[in-house]
Amino acid sequence: MASIWIPTGESIRRLRKRAGLTQKDLAERAGVSQSLISRIERGSVDPKLSTLQSILNVLSGYTSVKKRACDIMNPNVISVRYDETVRDAVDLMRTYDISQLPVEREGRMVGGIHEASLIRMLVFEKNPREFFEQKVFKVMEKPFPTVSPDTLLEEVMLILSRGEPAVIVEEDGRMVGIITKIDVISSFLKDMGEEK
């Protein structure tokens, strides 16, 4: 099952610095103590979700990025069924010119598959023909991180900056969109009037 992204202490620290706030400033605006902000950023405490939401609400008011996941996601999520073959997955990636696919079972994301992981596996594969005829569930990796449509673009960027190949936008347990690094980059170019 996919996990909803929870911001790390380091993510909070980066967002706070980008917003130009001190720990004291953030604490006052979020209605918490400065020591709690410090402990959250160090990762020595797991705050309540309501506390995290208060902090992120404050930070979103100061950040230059106001967009949300729903503003930049691609609503056409191309996925591969867990019982299809690796060849089927590769054919989908080639057809749609994409480098990753969520793996789904009965409409739910159960894993992920992407070019980089396939390359890593092929390096050690003695029989490539057999490899491509395997079922996807035998080679899939963990599901891509998920966010809600209202998640701030800043949060999505932090997830992708950790090396995740994609972020899935979910609503009521259904995949309603996908965001990749190029989607984020294109969004910035569009805002600057430079997208072709």
C-alpha positions as CSV (number, residue, x, y, z in Angstrom):
1,M,0.0,0.0,0.0
2,A,1.3,3.5,-0.9
3,S,2.2,5.8,1.9
4,I,1.2,9.4,2.2
5,W,4.3,11.7,2.4
6,I,5.0,13.1,5.9
7,P,7.5,16.0,5.8
8,T,10.8,15.2,7.5
9,G,12.5,17.6,10.0
10,E,15.0,18.5,7.3
11,S,12.1,19.3,4.9
12,I,10.6,21.6,7.5
13,R,14.0,23.3,8.0
14,R,14.5,23.9,4.3
15,L,11.0,25.3,3.8
16,R,11.4,27.5,6.8
17,K,14.8,28.9,5.5
18,R,13.3,29.3,2.0
19,A,10.5,31.3,3.6
20,G,13.1,33.5,5.4
21,L,11.8,32.6,8.9
22,T,13.7,31.9,12.1
23,Q,12.6,29.0,14.3
24,K,11.1,31.6,16.7
25,D,9.1,33.3,13.8
26,L,7.7,30.0,12.7
27,A,6.9,28.9,16.2
28,E,5.0,32.1,17.0
29,R,3.0,31.9,13.8
30,A,2.2,28.2,14.2
31,G,1.2,28.6,17.8
32,V,3.9,26.2,19.1
33,S,7.1,26.5,21.1
34,Q,10.5,27.3,19.5
35,S,11.9,24.2,21.2
36,L,9.3,22.1,19.5
37,I,10.3,23.5,16.1
38,S,13.9,22.8,16.9
39,R,13.2,19.2,18.0
40,I,11.1,18.6,14.9
41,E,13.9,19.9,12.6
42,R,16.4,17.7,14.4
43,G,14.1,14.7,14.0
44,S,14.1,14.0,17.8
45,V,10.3,14.2,18.1
46,D,7.4,12.9,16.0
47,P,4.8,15.7,16.1
48,K,1.1,15.3,15.8
49,L,-0.3,15.6,12.2
50,S,-2.3,18.6,13.3
51,T,0.9,20.3,14.5
52,L,2.6,19.5,11.2
53,Q,-0.3,20.9,9.3
54,S,-0.2,24.2,11.3
55,I,3.5,24.5,10.5
56,L,3.0,23.8,6.8
57,N,0.1,26.2,6.6
58,V,2.4,29.0,8.0
59,L,5.2,28.1,5.6
60,S,2.9,28.0,2.6
61,G,1.9,31.6,3.2
62,Y,5.6,32.7,3.0
63,T,6.8,30.6,0.1
64,S,7.0,31.9,-3.4
65,V,5.5,28.7,-4.8
66,K,1.7,28.8,-4.4
67,K,0.8,26.0,-6.7
68,R,-0.7,22.7,-5.6
69,A,-0.3,19.1,-6.9
70,C,-3.6,19.4,-8.8
71,D,-2.2,22.4,-10.7
72,I,0.6,20.6,-12.3
73,M,-0.3,16.9,-12.3
74,N,-0.9,14.9,-15.4
75,P,-4.4,13.5,-14.9
76,N,-3.7,10.7,-17.5
77,V,-2.1,8.1,-15.2
78,I,-0.6,5.3,-17.4
79,S,-0.2,2.2,-15.2
80,V,0.6,-1.4,-15.7
81,R,-1.3,-4.3,-14.1
82,Y,0.8,-6.4,-11.6
83,D,0.1,-9.6,-13.7
84,E,1.3,-8.2,-17.0
85,T,4.8,-8.9,-18.3
86,V,7.8,-6.7,-18.0
87,R,7.7,-6.5,-21.9
88,D,4.2,-5.1,-21.6
89,A,5.4,-2.4,-19.1
90,V,8.3,-1.5,-21.4
91,D,5.9,-1.3,-24.4
92,L,3.7,1.1,-22.4
93,M,6.8,3.3,-21.5
94,R,7.9,3.4,-25.1
95,T,4.4,4.1,-26.5
96,Y,3.7,7.0,-24.1
97,D,7.4,8.2,-23.9
98,I,7.5,7.9,-20.1
99,S,10.2,6.4,-17.9
100,Q,8.1,5.1,-15.0
101,L,4.8,3.4,-14.3
102,P,2.7,2.8,-11.2
103,V,1.8,-0.9,-10.9
104,E,-1.8,-1.5,-10.1
105,R,-4.0,-4.3,-8.9
106,E,-7.8,-3.7,-9.0
107,G,-7.3,0.0,-9.4
108,R,-5.0,0.4,-6.4
109,M,-1.3,1.1,-6.6
110,V,0.8,-1.8,-5.3
111,G,4.2,-1.0,-6.7
112,G,6.3,1.0,-9.2
113,I,8.5,0.2,-12.1
114,H,10.9,2.5,-13.8
115,E,13.7,2.5,-16.4
116,A,16.6,2.9,-13.9
117,S,15.5,-0.1,-11.9
118,L,15.1,-2.2,-15.0
119,I,18.6,-1.3,-16.1
120,R,20.0,-2.3,-12.7
121,M,18.3,-5.7,-13.0
122,L,19.4,-6.2,-16.6
123,V,23.0,-5.8,-15.6
124,F,22.9,-9.0,-13.7
125,E,20.4,-10.8,-15.9
126,K,21.8,-13.9,-17.7
127,N,18.7,-14.4,-19.9
128,P,17.2,-11.1,-21.0
129,R,14.4,-12.9,-22.9
130,E,13.2,-14.6,-19.7
131,F,13.5,-11.3,-17.9
132,F,11.1,-9.5,-20.2
133,E,8.6,-12.4,-20.0
134,Q,8.4,-12.2,-16.2
135,K,5.3,-10.8,-14.5
136,V,5.7,-7.2,-13.3
137,F,5.0,-8.1,-9.7
138,K,8.3,-10.1,-9.6
139,V,10.4,-7.0,-10.5
140,M,8.3,-4.1,-9.2
141,E,9.6,-1.8,-6.5
142,K,7.9,0.0,-3.7
143,P,4.9,2.2,-4.7
144,F,5.6,5.8,-5.6
145,P,4.9,8.3,-2.8
146,T,1.4,9.7,-2.8
147,V,0.0,13.2,-2.1
148,S,-3.4,14.7,-2.1
149,P,-4.5,17.1,-4.9
150,D,-4.1,20.0,-2.4
151,T,-0.5,19.3,-1.4
152,L,1.7,22.3,-2.0
153,L,4.1,22.1,-4.9
154,E,7.0,22.8,-2.5
155,E,6.2,19.5,-0.8
156,V,6.1,17.6,-4.1
157,M,9.5,19.1,-5.0
158,L,11.0,18.0,-1.8
159,I,9.8,14.4,-2.4
160,L,11.2,14.4,-6.0
161,S,14.5,15.9,-4.8
162,R,15.0,12.8,-2.7
163,G,15.4,10.7,-5.8
164,E,11.8,9.4,-6.2
165,P,11.0,8.9,-9.9
166,A,7.4,10.1,-9.5
167,V,4.7,11.2,-7.1
168,I,1.1,9.9,-7.4
169,V,-1.8,12.2,-6.6
170,E,-4.5,10.2,-4.9
171,E,-8.1,11.1,-3.9
172,D,-10.3,8.7,-2.0
173,G,-7.8,5.9,-2.6
174,R,-7.8,6.4,-6.4
175,M,-4.9,7.5,-8.6
176,V,-6.1,10.8,-10.1
177,G,-2.7,12.2,-11.3
178,I,1.0,11.7,-11.6
179,I,3.8,14.3,-11.2
180,T,7.4,13.8,-12.5
181,K,10.4,16.0,-12.4
182,I,9.8,17.3,-15.9
183,D,6.2,18.3,-14.9
184,V,7.7,20.5,-12.1
185,I,10.4,22.0,-14.4
186,S,7.8,22.7,-17.1
187,S,5.5,24.4,-14.6
188,F,8.3,26.9,-13.7
189,L,9.1,27.5,-17.3
190,K,5.4,28.1,-18.0
191,D,5.2,30.6,-15.2
192,M,8.2,32.4,-16.6
193,G,6.6,32.5,-20.1
194,E,9.3,30.3,-21.6
195,E,7.5,27.1,-22.2
196,K,7.2,26.3,-25.9
